[in-house]
Structure formats: structure tokens, C-alpha cells
Amino acid sequence: MRELQVCRTVTAAALLAGFSAAILAVATPADARADDSQYPTAPTTREDGEPWRLGYLEGGQYQDYEIITEATVRSLMDLGWIEPEPLPDGLSETPGEFWYWMGENLESEYIEFVEDAYYAPGDFNSDQRQEVRDEVVSRLTETGDIDLMIAMGTWAGQDLRVEGLGVPVVVGSTSDPIGAGITDSATDSGMDHIHAKVEPDRYQLQVGLFHDIIGFQRLGIVYDDSAEGRTFGGVNAVEQVATERGFEIVSCNAPYTGLPQQEIEAGVIDCYSEIADDVDAIYITVHRGVTETSLPQIMDVITENLVPTFSMLGSGEVQRGVLMSIAQADFTYVGEFHAQTIARILNGASPRALDQRWSAPPKIALNLAAAERIGFDPPVDLLLASDEIYETIIGPGSD
């Protein structure tokens, strides 16, 4: 068993002050765009008095797409666009189930979730992607019965970046929308109909914070070694921080698509098992193979080697056994951002005119049970700097 080495010179003030300052530096630069508050968010119908018709495209059934969409819907309820209604517990068992439920059950004078406007190329099936893209674009350009599209994930954002498309597209849940070519920059999508949430230097900040706390020399990451896989896993950001700080990256390639889900999860588990005894810390990247089912097995092989972990995704994985991450408050803040964006667009704002930049509040999530499993004694200053502290590890299917 290796002895866990931890940087103990870090203080709560240094952690939060440095992290907050870095976030503010990228979130509010001097060339900030026009104040979005000039665009109202109050509910309104179309000019003909009918509700706005919304459609939805996702690359596949990745759990965060549904979670973020539902957080957005809750925030639209708070803004008065939809009558308050509890949403179903848990994730959908079949593709699009949550969208169909909203179309059938949510009441609104202002918004309609069009049931036959849910689209997905299977579950990240590259063979179906072009066909579905063509079908959606054809409907948006020729039929004209959809007023706004929600595009969840990198594939969806890429596929609706179409020159001359007149329907507003709000893109969410993308690891690197700039690197993926969805938006030109953090301040300009490059197309009038596109708005994509951008978190400037999000993953650089995460990895830098993790390094400040642990002081590792060899960091492990698992990702699909393709252009898309590197985007999903924030690999460029990790490499940038490694170069700046002088630590080594130990990586393992795990396919993201083209295999049954069970095989994708098995490949990820094998990868984490392979690198766990060769690193000082592990950055759990976003990957289709990291699920509620596979994460306990991933954490078991990592824990055996007393390796501290940081979740790229957020505090949901901290609840399930990852040592730490950035606190998320159940995606509430993200949902508010997307809801306000949609509301402003439906009030007449151009998607391109709205600020795309969003940064997670500087809050740390820490799991004390995970810390105990690897023999990590969190410094008092780290505890003081943590906004979400979990004392147990929940299993699959738990909330």
C-alpha cells in the first residue's frame, strides 16, 4: 500500500480566494458583452397568441442531458412560463420518455414541448447521426413548426450549427463547445441562431484546484482517444495544466461509442484498474462508461490503491464515492442560466447577442467516507472551504 501524500500548506482562504479570483477573471473580462438584463424574461406568447413550440435533440441517452433539461424546466416554472408541477423521480428508462412526459403533463400558456420533436441518433449511434441531423434540419427549414430547439451534448450542438438556420438553438451539456466547433469563442457563437453555454477555463481551474490540494506528480485520466473523446474528457485542459505545473499524465484509452453500453462500462473499469497503481491522483473524466452502475466498481479499484480522486462532472459523483469536486446544487444554477436564455430569446433577443459565459459558483464538494477509505485526513482548512460535505457513499439508484 502506498502512503497517501497530501499538500497540507493549503488554507481555506487560499483555496477559495484563488479559485474565486480565477473564476471572476474569466467570467467578467473587460470586454464583457451587453448586459443581458436589457432583455426581459417575463412569459409571453407568440404574436398569434399561441404558445412557443420547443423541440429537442440529443446525441444519445447521457444522464446529464435529462437532468439539465429538467433543471431548466424547473427554472422556467420559477419564471412563470410553466405551471408548477413536480417532475418524475429518477431517469427515463426509454429514450425520450422525459420529453414525452413533459409534453403530455406540463401546462403552460406560453410553451409547448412538442412530443414528436424529440430526436436522437439512437444512443450515440454514429451510423444514424447524419440521417437524424438531416431530418431535424429539414423540419426546421421547411416545415417551420418549431420555434426553438434545445440541443444537448456535443453532437447535437455540432449538428445544428448550420449556416442560415433560422430557428434559435440553445446548446447545453458540452465539455468544450469552442474546441468542438459549436461556437466561435466564449463571447461570440459566430451564428445568429446559436447560443452555447461556455465555461471559460472550467477544467483548468478544476485540475489546478485538485493539484493545489493534493500536490500530485502523476495524474491518471481515462478517455476515448478520438477528437470527440478528448473534448468530452477535457483532455486539452488537463494537458495544459500539466505543462504549466510540471506533473505527468498517465492515460488509458476507453472507447466511448460503437460498442454496447455494458462493454463501454467494462472498458472504463479496466482502464481505471490499469492506471490506479501507477498514479498519485485520478481525475474522473466525463465518459459514457462512468455511470451509477459502473462508478462503484471504478472506485473500488481506485480505493484499493489509496488514490485521491476529483470528479470532472460534479458533486453527484462525490455523493457516490469520488473524493471531491465542484459543488453543483443539483444543476440548479445551470438550469437557471438556460431558462433565462430561453426566456430572453422568446422575448425577441438574438441568441448570438446573449452572453454565453457561465461559471459554476466557487464551492467545493467533499466526501468524508471516501476520504476515510483512502486514509486521507482532510485539513481543517479544506473542510472550512467545502460547501457540500457528504458523510456516506450512496449506491446505484439512490438519491
C-alpha positions as CSV (number, residue, x, y, z in Angstrom):
1,M,0.0,0.0,0.0
2,R,1.3,3.4,-0.9
3,E,1.3,6.2,1.6
4,L,-1.0,9.0,0.6
5,Q,0.8,12.3,0.2
6,V,-1.2,15.4,0.7
7,C,-0.3,19.1,0.4
8,R,-1.1,20.5,3.8
9,T,0.1,24.0,3.3
10,V,-3.2,25.0,1.6
11,T,-5.6,27.2,3.5
12,A,-9.3,27.8,3.1
13,A,-8.6,31.4,2.3
14,A,-6.0,30.5,-0.4
15,L,-8.3,27.8,-1.9
16,L,-11.4,29.9,-2.2
17,A,-9.7,33.3,-2.8
18,G,-7.6,31.8,-5.6
19,F,-10.4,29.8,-7.1
20,S,-12.9,32.6,-6.9
21,A,-10.5,35.1,-8.4
22,A,-9.7,32.8,-11.3
23,I,-13.4,32.3,-12.0
24,L,-14.1,36.0,-11.9
25,A,-11.1,36.7,-14.2
26,V,-12.5,34.5,-16.9
27,A,-16.2,35.2,-16.3
28,T,-16.1,39.0,-16.3
29,P,-13.4,40.2,-18.6
30,A,-13.0,43.9,-19.6
31,D,-14.6,43.3,-23.0
32,A,-17.8,41.9,-21.5
33,R,-20.7,42.0,-23.9
34,A,-24.0,43.9,-23.5
35,D,-25.9,43.4,-20.2
36,D,-28.4,40.7,-20.8
37,S,-30.8,42.2,-18.3
38,Q,-32.0,44.6,-21.0
39,Y,-33.8,41.6,-22.4
40,P,-36.9,40.6,-20.4
41,T,-37.6,37.1,-19.1
42,A,-41.3,37.6,-18.4
43,P,-43.6,35.0,-20.0
44,T,-45.0,35.9,-23.4
45,T,-46.8,34.1,-26.2
46,R,-46.1,34.3,-29.9
47,E,-47.6,37.2,-31.8
48,D,-50.6,35.0,-32.8
49,G,-51.3,34.2,-29.2
50,E,-50.2,30.6,-29.4
51,P,-47.5,29.0,-27.2
52,W,-43.9,28.7,-28.4
53,R,-43.2,25.2,-29.8
54,L,-40.0,23.7,-28.5
55,G,-38.0,20.7,-29.9
56,Y,-35.2,18.7,-28.5
57,L,-32.1,16.9,-30.0
58,E,-29.5,14.9,-28.1
59,G,-26.6,12.8,-29.2
60,G,-27.7,9.8,-27.0
61,Q,-29.0,8.9,-23.7
62,Y,-26.5,10.5,-21.4
63,Q,-28.0,11.1,-17.9
64,D,-26.9,14.7,-17.6
65,Y,-28.8,15.7,-20.7
66,E,-32.1,14.8,-19.0
67,I,-31.0,16.2,-15.6
68,I,-30.0,19.6,-17.0
69,T,-33.1,19.8,-19.2
70,E,-35.3,19.1,-16.1
71,A,-33.4,21.7,-14.1
72,T,-34.1,24.2,-17.0
73,V,-37.8,23.3,-16.9
74,R,-37.9,23.9,-13.1
75,S,-36.4,27.3,-13.6
76,L,-38.9,28.1,-16.4
77,M,-41.6,27.3,-13.8
78,D,-40.0,29.7,-11.4
79,L,-40.0,32.4,-14.1
80,G,-43.7,31.8,-14.7
81,W,-43.5,30.2,-18.1
82,I,-44.9,26.8,-17.0
83,E,-47.4,26.0,-14.3
84,P,-45.6,24.4,-11.3
85,E,-45.6,20.7,-11.4
86,P,-43.4,18.0,-9.8
87,L,-41.3,16.2,-12.3
88,P,-40.9,12.4,-12.3
89,D,-38.2,11.0,-9.9
90,G,-35.3,9.1,-11.4
91,L,-34.1,8.9,-15.0
92,S,-36.1,7.8,-18.0
93,E,-36.0,4.1,-18.8
94,T,-36.6,4.6,-22.5
95,P,-35.2,7.3,-24.9
96,G,-37.2,10.5,-24.8
97,E,-39.5,9.3,-22.0
98,F,-38.9,12.5,-20.0
99,W,-39.7,14.7,-23.1
100,Y,-42.9,12.9,-23.9
101,W,-44.0,13.1,-20.3
102,M,-43.4,16.9,-20.3
103,G,-45.4,17.3,-23.5
104,E,-48.3,15.3,-22.1
105,N,-48.4,16.6,-18.5
106,L,-47.0,20.1,-18.2
107,E,-49.4,23.0,-18.5
108,S,-48.5,26.4,-20.0
109,E,-50.0,29.2,-22.0
110,Y,-46.5,30.0,-23.3
111,I,-44.5,26.9,-24.0
112,E,-45.3,23.6,-25.7
113,F,-42.9,20.7,-25.5
114,V,-43.7,19.2,-28.9
115,E,-43.9,15.4,-28.4
116,D,-42.9,14.4,-32.0
117,A,-40.0,16.9,-31.9
118,Y,-37.7,14.7,-29.8
119,Y,-34.7,13.5,-31.8
120,A,-31.7,11.3,-31.1
121,P,-29.4,9.1,-33.3
122,G,-30.1,6.1,-31.2
123,D,-27.7,6.0,-28.3
124,F,-24.7,7.8,-29.8
125,N,-25.0,5.7,-32.9
126,S,-22.7,7.3,-35.5
127,D,-24.4,5.3,-38.3
128,Q,-27.7,7.1,-37.6
129,R,-26.3,10.6,-36.9
130,Q,-26.4,12.0,-40.4
131,E,-29.9,10.7,-41.1
132,V,-31.3,12.2,-37.9
133,R,-29.4,15.5,-38.5
134,D,-30.9,15.8,-42.0
135,E,-34.4,15.0,-40.6
136,V,-34.2,17.7,-38.0
137,V,-32.7,20.4,-40.2
138,S,-35.3,19.6,-42.9
139,R,-38.1,20.1,-40.4
140,L,-36.6,23.3,-39.1
141,T,-36.0,24.8,-42.5
142,E,-39.0,23.5,-44.5
143,T,-41.9,22.8,-42.1
144,G,-41.3,25.7,-39.8
145,D,-43.4,24.4,-36.9
146,I,-40.6,24.6,-34.2
147,D,-39.8,27.9,-32.6
148,L,-36.7,26.9,-30.6
149,M,-34.5,23.8,-30.3
150,I,-32.8,22.6,-27.2
151,A,-29.6,20.8,-28.2
152,M,-28.0,18.6,-25.5
153,G,-24.4,17.5,-25.9
154,T,-21.6,18.0,-28.4
155,W,-23.1,16.0,-31.3
156,A,-26.4,17.9,-31.0
157,G,-24.7,21.3,-30.9
158,Q,-22.4,20.4,-33.9
159,D,-25.3,19.1,-35.9
160,L,-27.4,22.2,-35.5
161,R,-24.6,24.6,-36.4
162,V,-26.0,25.1,-39.9
163,E,-25.5,28.2,-41.9
164,G,-28.7,30.1,-42.4
165,L,-30.8,28.1,-39.9
166,G,-33.4,30.5,-38.7
167,V,-34.6,28.6,-35.6
168,P,-32.9,29.5,-32.3
169,V,-30.8,26.8,-30.8
170,V,-29.8,26.6,-27.1
171,V,-26.9,24.2,-26.6
172,G,-26.1,22.7,-23.2
173,S,-24.0,20.0,-21.6
174,T,-20.9,20.3,-23.8
175,S,-17.5,19.8,-22.3
176,D,-15.8,22.2,-24.8
177,P,-18.1,23.9,-27.2
178,I,-15.3,26.1,-28.6
179,G,-13.0,23.1,-29.3
180,A,-15.9,21.2,-30.7
181,G,-16.6,23.9,-33.2
182,I,-20.1,24.7,-31.9
183,T,-19.3,28.3,-31.0
184,D,-16.5,30.5,-32.4
185,S,-15.5,31.8,-29.0
186,A,-16.7,32.4,-25.4
187,T,-18.2,35.8,-26.4
188,D,-19.5,35.1,-29.9
189,S,-21.1,31.9,-31.2
190,G,-20.4,33.0,-34.8
191,M,-24.0,32.3,-35.9
192,D,-27.1,34.3,-35.1
193,H,-29.2,31.3,-34.2
194,I,-26.7,29.6,-31.8
195,H,-26.2,30.1,-28.1
196,A,-23.9,27.6,-26.3
197,K,-23.1,27.8,-22.7
198,V,-19.3,28.2,-22.3
199,E,-17.4,27.8,-19.0
200,P,-14.1,29.5,-19.7
201,D,-11.1,27.5,-18.3
202,R,-13.5,25.3,-16.3
203,Y,-11.4,22.2,-16.4
204,Q,-8.1,24.0,-16.0
205,L,-9.5,25.5,-12.8
206,Q,-10.6,22.1,-11.5
207,V,-7.3,20.4,-12.2
208,G,-5.4,23.3,-10.7
209,L,-7.5,23.2,-7.6
210,F,-7.0,19.5,-7.3
211,H,-3.3,19.9,-7.7
212,D,-3.2,22.7,-5.0
213,I,-4.9,20.3,-2.5
214,I,-3.1,17.0,-3.3
215,G,0.2,18.1,-4.8
216,F,0.3,15.0,-7.1
217,Q,3.2,14.3,-9.5
218,R,1.4,11.7,-11.7
219,L,-2.3,12.3,-12.6
220,G,-4.4,9.5,-14.2
221,I,-7.2,10.1,-16.7
222,V,-9.3,7.8,-18.8
223,Y,-10.9,8.9,-22.1
224,D,-11.7,7.8,-25.7
225,D,-8.6,8.8,-27.7
226,S,-10.6,10.5,-30.5
227,A,-11.2,14.2,-31.2
228,E,-14.7,13.9,-29.6
229,G,-13.4,11.8,-26.7
230,R,-10.7,14.3,-25.9
231,T,-13.4,17.0,-26.0
232,F,-15.7,15.1,-23.6
233,G,-12.8,14.4,-21.3
234,G,-11.4,17.9,-21.2
235,V,-8.0,16.4,-22.2
236,N,-6.6,19.6,-23.7
237,A,-7.2,21.4,-20.4
238,V,-5.6,18.7,-18.4
239,E,-2.5,18.7,-20.7
240,Q,-2.3,22.5,-20.4
241,V,-2.2,22.4,-16.6
242,A,0.3,19.5,-16.6
243,T,2.6,21.5,-18.8
244,E,2.3,24.7,-16.6
245,R,2.7,22.8,-13.3
246,G,5.1,20.1,-14.3
247,F,3.2,16.9,-13.4
248,E,2.9,13.8,-15.6
249,I,-0.3,12.5,-17.1
250,V,-0.9,8.7,-17.2
251,S,-3.8,7.9,-19.5
252,C,-5.8,5.0,-20.8
253,N,-7.9,4.8,-23.9
254,A,-11.5,3.5,-23.4
255,P,-13.9,3.6,-26.4
256,Y,-16.9,6.0,-26.0
257,T,-19.1,4.8,-28.9
258,G,-19.5,1.9,-31.3
259,L,-20.0,-0.8,-28.6
260,P,-22.9,-2.0,-26.4
261,Q,-23.2,0.1,-23.2
262,Q,-22.1,-2.8,-21.0
263,E,-18.9,-3.2,-22.9
264,I,-18.2,0.5,-22.8
265,E,-18.6,0.4,-19.0
266,A,-16.3,-2.7,-18.7
267,G,-13.7,-0.9,-20.8
268,V,-13.7,2.1,-18.5
269,I,-13.4,-0.1,-15.4
270,D,-10.5,-2.0,-16.9
271,C,-8.8,1.3,-17.7
272,Y,-9.1,2.7,-14.2
273,S,-7.8,-0.6,-12.8
274,E,-4.8,-0.4,-15.1
275,I,-3.7,3.1,-14.1
276,A,-4.7,3.1,-10.4
277,D,-1.5,1.6,-9.1
278,D,0.7,3.9,-11.3
279,V,-0.5,7.4,-10.2
280,D,-0.8,9.8,-7.3
281,A,-4.2,11.0,-8.1
282,I,-7.0,10.5,-10.7
283,Y,-9.3,12.9,-12.5
284,I,-12.5,11.1,-13.2
285,T,-13.4,12.4,-16.7
286,V,-16.8,12.6,-18.4
287,H,-17.4,9.3,-20.2
288,R,-20.4,7.3,-21.2
289,G,-18.8,4.4,-19.3
290,V,-18.9,6.2,-16.0
291,T,-22.4,5.5,-14.7
292,E,-24.3,4.9,-11.5
293,T,-23.7,1.2,-12.2
294,S,-20.0,1.3,-13.1
295,L,-18.8,4.0,-10.7
296,P,-18.8,1.8,-7.5
297,Q,-16.6,-0.7,-9.3
298,I,-14.3,2.1,-10.6
299,M,-14.0,3.5,-7.1
300,D,-13.3,0.0,-5.6
301,V,-10.2,-0.5,-7.8
302,I,-9.0,3.1,-7.2
303,T,-9.6,2.9,-3.5
304,E,-7.5,-0.3,-3.2
305,N,-4.6,1.8,-4.2
306,L,-5.3,4.7,-1.8
307,V,-5.6,7.2,-4.7
308,P,-7.4,10.5,-4.2
309,T,-10.0,11.4,-6.9
310,F,-11.6,14.5,-8.4
311,S,-14.8,14.4,-10.5
312,M,-14.9,16.4,-13.6
313,L,-18.7,16.1,-13.7
314,G,-19.5,17.3,-10.2
315,S,-20.9,16.6,-6.8
316,G,-23.2,13.9,-7.9
317,E,-20.2,11.6,-8.3
318,V,-18.8,12.8,-5.0
319,Q,-22.0,11.5,-3.3
320,R,-21.2,8.2,-5.0
321,G,-17.7,7.8,-3.7
322,V,-15.4,10.2,-5.6
323,L,-13.3,12.2,-3.1
324,M,-14.0,15.8,-4.3
325,S,-15.3,18.1,-7.0
326,I,-17.0,21.4,-7.5
327,A,-20.4,21.6,-5.8
328,Q,-23.3,21.9,-8.2
329,A,-26.6,22.2,-6.2
330,D,-28.3,19.7,-8.5
331,F,-27.6,21.7,-11.6
332,T,-29.9,24.4,-10.3
333,Y,-27.6,27.2,-11.4
334,V,-27.1,25.7,-14.9
335,G,-30.9,25.4,-15.2
336,E,-31.4,29.0,-14.3
337,F,-28.9,30.1,-16.9
338,H,-30.5,28.1,-19.7
339,A,-34.0,29.1,-18.6
340,Q,-33.2,32.8,-18.6
341,T,-31.5,32.4,-22.0
342,I,-34.6,30.7,-23.5
343,A,-36.9,33.3,-21.9
344,R,-34.9,36.2,-23.4
345,I,-34.8,34.6,-26.8
346,L,-38.6,34.1,-26.8
347,N,-38.9,37.8,-25.9
348,G,-37.0,38.7,-29.0
349,A,-33.3,38.6,-28.2
350,S,-30.9,37.1,-30.7
351,P,-29.2,34.0,-29.4
352,R,-25.9,35.4,-30.6
353,A,-26.4,38.7,-28.7
354,L,-26.7,37.0,-25.3
355,D,-23.7,36.3,-23.1
356,Q,-22.7,32.6,-23.3
357,R,-20.3,32.7,-20.4
358,W,-21.2,30.9,-17.2
359,S,-19.1,29.8,-14.3
360,A,-20.0,27.4,-11.5
361,P,-20.1,29.1,-8.1
362,P,-16.7,28.5,-6.3
363,K,-17.9,25.8,-4.0
364,I,-16.2,22.5,-3.1
365,A,-17.9,19.2,-2.6
366,L,-16.1,16.6,-0.3
367,N,-16.9,13.1,0.7
368,L,-15.6,12.2,4.2
369,A,-16.4,8.5,3.8
370,A,-14.4,8.4,0.6
371,A,-11.6,10.2,2.4
372,E,-11.6,7.6,5.2
373,R,-11.4,4.7,2.7
374,I,-8.1,6.0,1.3
375,G,-6.6,7.3,4.5
376,F,-7.0,10.9,3.6
377,D,-7.3,13.2,6.6
378,P,-8.8,16.4,5.2
379,P,-7.1,19.5,6.7
380,V,-9.4,21.7,8.7
381,D,-8.9,24.5,6.2
382,L,-10.2,22.2,3.4
383,L,-13.3,21.3,5.5
384,L,-13.9,25.0,6.0
385,A,-13.6,25.6,2.3
386,S,-16.2,22.9,1.4
387,D,-19.8,23.8,0.9
388,E,-21.1,20.3,0.4
389,I,-19.8,17.7,2.8
390,Y,-21.0,14.1,2.5
391,E,-20.5,11.6,5.3
392,T,-21.7,8.4,3.4
393,I,-21.4,6.9,0.0
394,I,-24.7,6.2,-1.8
395,G,-25.2,3.3,-4.2
396,P,-26.8,2.9,-7.6
397,G,-30.4,4.0,-7.7
398,S,-30.1,6.2,-4.6
399,D,-30.9,9.9,-4.5
